[in-house]
């Protein structure tokens, strides 16, 4: 299978994600997950033998346990890996808003400084951005920070936290 590539310019023009056809096989999806990495490096990351990964790339299909190991290592949805359906990235688990609000309130008390995210709309922005970051994590485990910032700006506008089209304060490093 020859795959096309779509470049995601929102974070860097050298990073491209393969666009797979609807009839892509397990081997095609595995090849997309491996990307520019070596088969041996991917096999180590998944905790499987290189020969086994090469067999999958040649058309063999793994059992559920091995497929799950691969999906966890690549941070991808098991359903997508097996069938091509669903989203490629694992869905972020739900966030317990009450627990998050309490955690931020307690952190504010411990640090002796109020935290701006205690306001409801700001909390929604934090949670939505957190879930977006989790859902779009790259196969290597790194986060899509620039595209996530664009998403956060969009959500902030939708929540009325800032006027539409206004510029953000720039890139801030969070410690």
C-alpha positions in Angstrom: 0.0 0.0 0.0 1.3 3.4 -0.9 0.1 6.0 1.7 -0.3 9.7 1.1 0.8 12.1 3.8 -0.9 15.0 5.4 1.3 17.6 7.0 0.0 19.2 10.2 1.4 22.7 9.9 0.0 23.7 13.3 3.0 22.4 15.1 5.8 21.7 12.6 6.0 21.3 8.9 8.3 18.3 9.1 5.8 16.1 11.0 3.4 14.2 8.8 0.8 11.7 9.5 -0.1 9.0 6.9 -3.6 9.2 5.5 -4.7 5.6 5.1 -7.3 4.4 2.6 -10.5 2.8 3.9 -9.3 -0.6 2.8 -6.0 -0.4 4.8 -5.0 -3.7 6.4 -3.6 -4.3 9.9 -0.1 -4.3 8.3 -0.8 -0.9 6.8 -1.9 0.6 10.1 1.1 -1.0 11.9 3.4 0.5 9.3 1.8 3.9 9.9 2.4 3.6 13.6 6.0 2.6 13.2 6.5 5.6 10.9 10.2 6.6 10.6 11.2 4.6 13.6 13.0 1.3 13.0 11.1 -2.0 13.3 13.5 -3.1 16.0 13.0 0.1 18.1 9.2 -0.2 17.7 9.4 -3.9 18.7 11.3 -3.0 21.9 8.9 -0.3 22.7 6.0 -2.8 22.4 7.8 -5.5 24.3 7.6 -7.9 21.3 10.2 -9.6 19.2 11.3 -7.9 16.0 10.6 -11.0 14.0 7.0 -11.0 15.2 6.5 -7.4 14.2 8.0 -8.2 10.8 5.5 -11.1 10.4 2.7 -8.7 11.1 4.1 -6.2 8.6 4.0 -9.1 6.0 0.3 -9.8 6.6 0.0 -12.0 9.7 -2.5 -10.7 12.2 -1.9 -10.8 16.0 -4.1 -12.2 18.7 -5.9 -9.7 21.0 -3.2 -9.7 23.6 -0.4 -8.8 21.2 -2.6 -6.2 19.4 -3.3 -4.6 22.8 0.5 -4.5 23.5 1.1 -2.8 20.2 -1.8 -0.3 20.7 -0.6 0.6 24.2 3.0 1.1 23.0 1.8 3.3 20.1 -0.8 5.2 22.2 -3.4 4.3 19.6 -6.9 2.9 19.9 -7.1 -0.9 19.8 -10.2 -0.7 17.6 -8.4 1.5 15.1 -5.4 -0.8 15.0 -7.6 -3.9 14.5 -10.2 -2.5 12.1 -9.4 1.0 11.0 -12.6 2.2 12.7 -12.8 4.7 15.5 -10.1 7.4 16.1 -6.5 6.5 15.8 -5.5 8.0 19.2 -6.7 6.5 22.4 -9.5 8.5 23.9 -8.6 10.3 27.1 -10.3 9.0 30.1 -13.0 11.2 31.7 -12.0 13.9 34.1 -13.8 14.1 37.4 -14.6 17.8 37.6 -15.4 17.9 41.3 -12.0 16.2 42.1 -10.2 18.5 39.7 -11.8 21.6 41.3 -10.9 20.3 44.8 -7.4 19.6 43.8 -6.9 23.1 42.4 -8.6 24.6 45.5 -6.3 22.5 47.8 -3.2 23.5 45.7 -4.2 27.1 46.1 -4.4 26.8 49.8 -1.1 25.0 50.1 0.7 27.5 47.8 -1.1 30.4 49.4 -2.0 31.9 46.0 -5.4 31.9 44.3 -5.5 30.0 41.0 -7.4 31.5 38.2 -8.8 28.2 37.0 -11.3 28.1 39.9 -13.8 30.0 37.7 -16.2 27.5 36.0 -15.5 28.6 32.4 -11.7 28.6 33.0 -12.0 25.1 34.5 -13.8 23.9 31.4 -11.0 25.4 29.3 -8.4 23.5 31.3 -10.3 20.2 31.2 -11.0 20.5 27.4 -7.4 21.3 26.7 -6.2 18.5 28.9 -8.5 16.0 27.1 -7.4 17.3 23.7 -3.7 16.9 24.7 -4.4 13.3 25.9 -6.4 12.4 22.8 -3.9 13.8 20.3 -0.7 12.5 22.0 1.8 11.4 19.3 2.8 7.7 19.0 6.1 8.6 20.6 4.3 9.9 23.7 5.0 13.6 23.1 2.3 16.2 23.3 0.9 18.3 20.4 1.4 21.6 22.3 1.1 24.1 19.4 -2.1 22.5 17.9 -3.4 22.2 21.5 -2.8 25.9 22.0 -4.9 26.7 18.9 -7.6 24.4 20.3 -7.4 26.1 23.7 -7.7 29.5 22.0 -10.8 28.3 20.1 -12.4 26.9 23.3 -11.6 30.2 25.2 -13.4 32.1 22.5 -16.4 29.7 22.6 -16.6 30.0 26.4 -16.5 33.8 26.3 -13.2 34.0 28.1 -11.8 36.3 25.5 -13.1 38.1 22.4 -13.2 36.3 19.1 -10.0 36.9 17.0 -8.0 38.3 19.9 -4.4 37.3 20.2 -3.2 35.2 23.1 -0.6 36.5 25.4 2.0 34.4 23.5 3.7 31.1 24.4 4.0 30.6 28.1 6.2 27.9 29.6 4.3 26.1 32.4 6.4 24.6 35.2 
